[in-house]
Amino acid sequence: MSAAGFAIVSGAAIEGILLGQHHQVIDVITNAYQLHGQGHSVNPDSYFLRFAQKPDARIIALPAYLAGDVDTAGLKWISSFPGNIQHNLQRASAVLILNNFATGYPRALLEASLISAHRTAASAALGAGALTHGSRSVRKIGIIGAGVIARQTLDYLFADGWSAKEIAIHDLRAQDADRFAQWVNEKGGQAAYAVDDARASCEHAQLIVLATTAASPYLIEPGLFAHAPTVLNISLRDIDPALILAAQNVLDDVDHCLKANTSPHLAEIKTGNRAFVAGTLHDVLTQRLLPDPDRARIFSPFGLGVLDIALGNFVLKAARANGAAVEIDNFFASTARW
Ligand SMILES: NC(=O)c1ccc[n+]([C@@H]2O[C@H](COP(=O)([O-])OP(=O)(O)OC[C@H]3O[C@@H](n4cnc5c(N)ncnc54)[C@H](O)[C@@H]3O)[C@@H](O)[C@H]2O)c1
């Protein structure tokens, strides 16, 4: 047994690899949820590094192992510095280390903000499809938070067959909502427009995407989701616990999601129990849980490290196959013990 080489895969290479691969990525993410749901994974709590002098910033470590055909361990190390957007710099930046499960040796380092955004968007599209009855051609999609994740999510929704006559976008930064609307309108097919408040984005929308950086709930109006939309609660902390309690709640992983002051976590604190959790996305995908058409269906994905491992593994294989991985000779100078 020897340590196989070590490669670096750049964001530029990954952009090329993932271009137009929405369906393959959704398949990779579906497979990861299935393996995780069947217990073929190790996905401990994420570790949050925070800073007293930068209270809104954090760097999160997500270690994980995914078995089955992936059989890879690794670690995503992802920064969130929300102040970056004032300088037209993306909030999140990340690397992913993949380890060889036969020897434990790190085998690759990948740029991971793209991997993270794609796996998040693919997971959201998967959740939207699983939780929605009927047609994916809807009258209105509401989007709150006009950033990188919302853009990637809409891209995956379109690729997965969703369309809307109107798309109403709200962001605290009006210029970002305008720019987002312009980006959608350039694609053609639907009328996208910016709205001044969150309510205008949500009302009458069959599908609502939450992708803000809000630290605490601002969607507090009773009845805001009374029209039973599917809500993709990607940013996790936007929704008042009372709205959570009135909805059918589907999580990616119950223990993970009921932490860190997410809206479902606040609902657990408020009620002292988890009875409001209907189940996991895996339960819906395996039809052990059926979506409830009469209530809002809220999908809250905490974001599992196993998804990054699965997509990172897919990307690394593709990069090695097309020569886009930069192999680093002698990264481990000598691996022989004697
Ligand atoms: N659940 C997951 O797996 C997962 C994965 C990746 C990212 N995320 C989360 O998605 C969110 C969005 O990430 P991003 O990279 O697009 O960030 P971003 O900074 O690019 O965009 C966020 C946008 O939200 C806006 N915003 C903040 N508070 C708002 C509010 N109260 N109302 C309306 N708009 C508001 C900001 O002005 C900004 O334009 C983050 O919270 C991030 O942690 C979740």
Ligand as a Chemical Component Dictionary entry (heavy atoms), coordinates in Angstrom:
data_LIG
# 
_chem_comp.id                   LIG 
_chem_comp.type                 NON-POLYMER 
_chem_comp.pdbx_formal_charge   0 
_chem_comp.three_letter_code    LIG 
# 
loop_
_chem_comp_atom.comp_id 
_chem_comp_atom.atom_id 
_chem_comp_atom.alt_atom_id 
_chem_comp_atom.type_symbol 
_chem_comp_atom.charge 
_chem_comp_atom.model_Cartn_x 
_chem_comp_atom.model_Cartn_y 
_chem_comp_atom.model_Cartn_z 
_chem_comp_atom.pdbx_ordinal 
LIG N1  N1  N 0  -27.924 25.717 4.754  1  
LIG C1  C1  C 0  -26.834 25.581 4.006  2  
LIG O1  O1  O 0  -26.411 24.484 3.678  3  
LIG C2  C2  C 0  -26.113 26.793 3.544  4  
LIG C3  C3  C 0  -25.003 26.681 2.691  5  
LIG C4  C4  C 0  -24.378 27.823 2.219  6  
LIG C5  C5  C 0  -24.828 29.071 2.630  7  
LIG N2  N2  N 1  -25.882 29.157 3.489  8  
LIG C6  C6  C 0  -26.360 30.449 3.966  9  
LIG O2  O2  O 0  -26.956 31.141 2.889  10 
LIG C7  C7  C 0  -26.968 32.528 3.221  11 
LIG C8  C8  C 0  -26.672 33.374 1.997  12 
LIG O3  O3  O 0  -25.337 33.178 1.582  13 
LIG P1  P1  P 0  -24.714 34.074 0.402  14 
LIG O4  O4  O 0  -23.355 33.541 0.141  15 
LIG O5  O5  O -1 -25.668 34.206 -0.703 16 
LIG O6  O6  O 0  -24.567 35.468 1.154  17 
LIG P2  P2  P 0  -24.464 36.929 0.504  18 
LIG O7  O7  O 0  -23.829 37.767 1.545  19 
LIG O8  O8  O 0  -23.881 36.855 -0.863 20 
LIG O9  O9  O 0  -25.998 37.353 0.326  21 
LIG C9  C9  C 0  -26.848 37.535 1.413  22 
LIG C10 C10 C 0  -27.778 38.673 1.096  23 
LIG O10 O10 O 0  -28.770 38.755 2.116  24 
LIG C11 C11 C 0  -29.067 40.120 2.343  25 
LIG N3  N3  N 0  -29.708 40.237 3.646  26 
LIG C12 C12 C 0  -29.163 40.090 4.866  27 
LIG N4  N4  N 0  -30.120 40.215 5.812  28 
LIG C13 C13 C 0  -31.295 40.414 5.173  29 
LIG C14 C14 C 0  -32.637 40.595 5.592  30 
LIG N5  N5  N 0  -32.972 40.590 6.894  31 
LIG N6  N6  N 0  -33.590 40.783 4.651  32 
LIG C15 C15 C 0  -33.280 40.806 3.332  33 
LIG N7  N7  N 0  -32.009 40.632 2.874  34 
LIG C16 C16 C 0  -31.037 40.445 3.785  35 
LIG C17 C17 C 0  -27.715 40.809 2.217  36 
LIG O11 O11 O 0  -27.862 42.186 1.947  37 
LIG C18 C18 C 0  -27.078 40.044 1.070  38 
LIG O12 O12 O 0  -27.292 40.667 -0.192 39 
LIG C19 C19 C 0  -25.983 32.698 4.391  40 
LIG O13 O13 O 0  -26.702 32.893 5.589  41 
LIG C20 C20 C 0  -25.271 31.375 4.463  42 
LIG O14 O14 O 0  -24.830 31.037 5.754  43 
LIG C21 C21 C 0  -26.528 28.057 3.943  44 
# 
loop_
_chem_comp_bond.comp_id 
_chem_comp_bond.atom_id_1 
_chem_comp_bond.atom_id_2 
_chem_comp_bond.value_order 
_chem_comp_bond.pdbx_ordinal 
LIG N1  C1  SING 1  
LIG C1  O1  DOUB 2  
LIG C1  C2  SING 3  
LIG C2  C3  SING 4  
LIG C2  C21 DOUB 5  
LIG C3  C4  DOUB 6  
LIG C4  C5  SING 7  
LIG C5  N2  DOUB 8  
LIG N2  C6  SING 9  
LIG N2  C21 SING 10 
LIG C6  O2  SING 11 
LIG C6  C20 SING 12 
LIG O2  C7  SING 13 
LIG C7  C8  SING 14 
LIG C7  C19 SING 15 
LIG C8  O3  SING 16 
LIG O3  P1  SING 17 
LIG P1  O4  DOUB 18 
LIG P1  O5  SING 19 
LIG P1  O6  SING 20 
LIG O6  P2  SING 21 
LIG P2  O7  DOUB 22 
LIG P2  O8  SING 23 
LIG P2  O9  SING 24 
LIG O9  C9  SING 25 
LIG C9  C10 SING 26 
LIG C10 O10 SING 27 
LIG C10 C18 SING 28 
LIG O10 C11 SING 29 
LIG C11 N3  SING 30 
LIG C11 C17 SING 31 
LIG N3  C12 SING 32 
LIG N3  C16 SING 33 
LIG C12 N4  DOUB 34 
LIG N4  C13 SING 35 
LIG C13 C14 SING 36 
LIG C13 C16 DOUB 37 
LIG C14 N5  SING 38 
LIG C14 N6  DOUB 39 
LIG N6  C15 SING 40 
LIG C15 N7  DOUB 41 
LIG N7  C16 SING 42 
LIG C17 O11 SING 43 
LIG C17 C18 SING 44 
LIG C18 O12 SING 45 
LIG C19 O13 SING 46 
LIG C19 C20 SING 47 
LIG C20 O14 SING 48 
# 
